[in-house]
Amino acid sequence: MKLKSQKAIFKIPKDVVYLNTASFSPAFNAIEEAGIQAVLDKNRPDLITVDSFFKPINELRSLFAELIESDDMDRVVNIPSVSYGLANVANNVCLKSTDEILIIDEQFPSNYYIWKKLTDQYGARLKIIEPPKTKSNKGKKWNKILLDSINENTALVAMGHVHWSNGTLFDLKEIRRKTQEFNSLLIIDGSQSVGALPFSVKELAPDALIAAGYKWLFGPYGSAIAYYGPYFDNGNPIEENWINRVNSERFSELTTYQSEYKPKAQRYSVGESSSLIYNQMRVAALQQVIEWQPQRIQEYCRETTATFVNQMRALGCHIEQDDCRSHHMFGVGFPENFDIEKLKIKLEKEKVNVSFRGAFMRVSCHVFNTKEDFEVLLECVKYAMQ
Ligand SMILES: Cc1ncc(COP(=O)(O)O)c(C=O)c1O
């Protein structure tokens, strides 16, 4: 069944047009309630039990595993940021000087600096896959350039499922096939996709999938999440904390120090991963996202934005071909001589919230947005063109 507008469970003011979930998602009622209850619980530390440390976080891990179609919540861990999750990856990668790490052009900085540092450290090469110069069929051609660049020197490919500033969709199935052919690691930053675009570990088998929590997963800022595949099972985490070791549930025996970590990826969870307030909110958020279903979110956004996209193209703006981009987030390129400053002033006046990233106006959509929101945005663009 198709999703209907979910505006009623959000508290976005009537005069605000919020088209910026790619930056921060708003809360909906269940998240707000879970957060307030968790803050109130802070008054009663006497009620904190051993379960408080394990139950919500395990529920969160299990829900995220379900969302990404993994059978194994022991591969899902709580991390505070994407950069933290990627640092765990880099900590377990050794390179030869002939090795290459492939990233996409203008990738988010947290998914650039770490690879720059690692390749510098080993005298290896950071290869940046630039888009084709043409506008027509850009997404398809960009994917082809990337696929053609994966070869016996490729140690690792680190990229998003979609480009974070323009929504270009990358064909992870083909990229996984090619990386497997050359034994290269595939590390996915799902920050701008997981939750809103279907992702299946069963189908794509990434070596790691890392996602910020405060965008399409509706969590608070400071709550990211990661999946680490078997490559990382016996690796080195970037920090050592008590809760990731076996028997950490036995509070009276914590100084019977353990040399063993909990199984599989659990060694990579950040210290204090039980984060009592955040996890309650994140559980409420994920339950709803799973109920909505990413495929239905895409469909909702596609229908909500279709007329706007056509009208923008008719005005001479460039939006990537529909089958080569996501529908929850896409970039708009403006014609030459377009007055972006005039548009920004108008958007502020009309309380329309979007992002400007690189050469694009990044528009993002969710189930609280309506066609009317996009009509307001269209009018602002038309005004700036006058
Ligand atoms: C693609 C992408 N990755 C990662 C992040 C956040 O990275 P970090 O958690 O290191 O701040 C963002 C934030 O906008 C993003 O768009």
The ligand as an ORCA input file, in Angstrom:
! r2SCAN-3c Opt
* xyz 0 1
  C      27.518     11.756      3.004
  C      27.771     12.170      4.416
  N      28.583     11.421      5.172
  C      28.835     11.756      6.444
  C      28.268     12.865      7.031
  C      28.568     13.187      8.468
  O      29.873     12.829      8.824
  P      30.346     12.908     10.331
  O      29.425     11.984     11.084
  O      31.747     12.451     10.328
  O      30.177     14.313     10.789
  C      27.432     13.678      6.261
  C      26.845     14.914      6.812
  O      26.280     15.741      6.137
  C      27.168     13.309      4.923
  O      26.355     14.044      4.141
*
